Amino acid sequence: QVQLVESGGGLVQPGGSQRLSCAASGITLNIYAVDWYRQGPGKQRELVAAITSSDSTNYADSVKGRFTISRDNAKNTVYLQMNSLKPEDTAVYYCNAKRANRTGVYAYWGQGTQVTVSS
């Protein structure tokens, strides 16, 4: 059974930092591309950061220079380091792992973790 579990959310003040974790079980995460999405109140889900299986990264313009996505293969975990947080970063953050091969497309979602940026 495949599970992605996000953690690390919570309340943080503007300008602060937080690190989210996406821990996988049932799959070897380093052969998957992993994306972090977020969905703010009254907003559509948006892609925030992505890391490929070869560790290339990409970021939404709104978080570029503030957020960093990375892997720890030994822990089978992908992280999202968030710095200089703003109130508009308030959202539920989700990780998504996806892989395509000749047998099909495989995609898994976590349950989400709430990040609230407020003073």
C-alpha positions as CSV (number, residue, x, y, z in Angstrom):
1,Q,0.0,0.0,0.0
2,V,1.4,3.4,-1.0
3,Q,1.2,6.3,1.3
4,L,2.5,9.8,1.2
5,V,2.4,11.6,4.5
6,E,3.0,15.4,4.7
7,S,4.0,17.0,7.9
8,G,5.6,20.2,9.2
9,G,2.7,22.6,8.8
10,G,1.5,25.0,11.4
11,L,1.3,28.6,12.3
12,V,4.2,30.8,11.4
13,Q,4.7,34.6,11.5
14,P,5.3,36.6,8.4
15,G,9.0,36.5,7.5
16,G,9.4,33.2,9.2
17,S,10.5,29.8,7.9
18,Q,9.0,26.3,7.8
19,R,10.0,23.0,6.4
20,L,7.4,20.6,5.1
21,S,8.1,16.9,4.7
22,C,6.6,14.4,2.3
23,A,7.4,10.9,3.5
24,A,6.7,7.9,1.4
25,S,6.0,4.3,2.1
26,G,5.3,1.5,-0.4
27,I,7.3,3.2,-3.1
28,T,10.9,4.3,-3.6
29,L,10.4,8.0,-3.9
30,N,13.7,8.8,-5.7
31,I,12.4,7.3,-9.0
32,Y,9.4,9.5,-8.9
33,A,8.9,13.1,-9.9
34,V,7.5,14.9,-6.8
35,D,5.5,18.1,-6.8
36,W,4.3,20.3,-4.0
37,Y,0.9,21.9,-4.6
38,R,-1.0,24.3,-2.4
39,Q,-4.6,25.4,-2.2
40,G,-5.4,28.6,-0.4
41,P,-8.8,29.7,0.9
42,G,-11.1,30.2,-2.0
43,K,-8.4,29.5,-4.5
44,Q,-7.6,26.8,-7.0
45,R,-4.8,24.3,-6.3
46,E,-1.6,25.5,-7.7
47,L,1.8,24.0,-8.4
48,V,4.4,25.4,-6.1
49,A,7.6,23.4,-6.7
50,A,8.7,20.3,-8.5
51,I,11.6,17.9,-8.5
52,T,12.3,15.4,-11.2
53,S,13.7,11.9,-10.7
54,S,17.0,13.3,-11.9
55,D,16.7,16.1,-9.3
56,S,16.0,19.0,-11.6
57,T,13.8,21.6,-9.9
58,N,11.3,24.2,-10.9
59,Y,9.3,26.7,-9.0
60,A,6.3,28.9,-9.3
61,D,7.2,32.6,-9.8
62,S,5.5,33.5,-6.6
63,V,7.9,31.4,-4.5
64,K,11.1,31.5,-6.5
65,G,14.0,32.5,-4.3
66,R,12.1,31.7,-1.1
67,F,11.2,28.0,-1.4
68,T,13.5,25.1,-2.0
69,I,12.5,21.5,-2.8
70,S,14.9,18.7,-2.1
71,R,15.2,15.0,-1.4
72,D,16.6,12.8,1.2
73,N,16.8,9.4,-0.4
74,A,17.9,7.6,2.7
75,K,14.7,8.8,4.4
76,N,12.5,8.3,1.3
77,T,11.3,11.9,1.9
78,V,11.0,15.1,-0.1
79,Y,11.2,18.4,1.6
80,L,9.9,21.9,0.9
81,Q,11.9,24.5,2.7
82,M,9.9,27.8,2.9
83,N,11.6,31.0,3.9
84,S,10.4,34.6,4.0
85,L,6.9,33.4,4.4
86,K,4.0,35.8,3.5
87,P,0.4,35.7,4.5
88,E,-0.5,34.8,0.9
89,D,1.5,31.6,1.4
90,T,-1.3,30.4,3.7
91,A,-2.7,27.2,2.2
92,V,-3.0,23.5,2.5
93,Y,0.1,22.0,1.0
94,Y,0.0,18.7,-0.8
95,C,2.7,16.5,-2.2
96,N,2.2,14.4,-5.3
97,A,4.5,11.6,-6.6
98,K,4.2,10.6,-10.2
99,R,5.9,8.2,-12.5
100,A,5.3,6.9,-16.0
101,N,6.7,3.8,-17.6
102,R,5.6,1.2,-20.2
103,T,3.1,-0.3,-17.8
104,G,1.3,2.8,-17.0
105,V,1.1,6.1,-15.1
106,Y,1.3,6.1,-11.4
107,A,0.4,9.0,-9.2
108,Y,-0.1,9.4,-5.5
109,W,-1.3,12.2,-3.3
110,G,-0.8,13.0,0.4
111,Q,-3.5,14.2,2.7
112,G,-2.1,17.7,3.0
113,T,-0.7,19.8,5.7
114,Q,-2.0,23.3,6.7
115,V,0.4,26.2,6.7
116,T,-0.9,29.5,8.2
117,V,1.2,32.6,7.9
118,S,-0.2,35.2,10.3
119,S,0.9,37.6,13.0
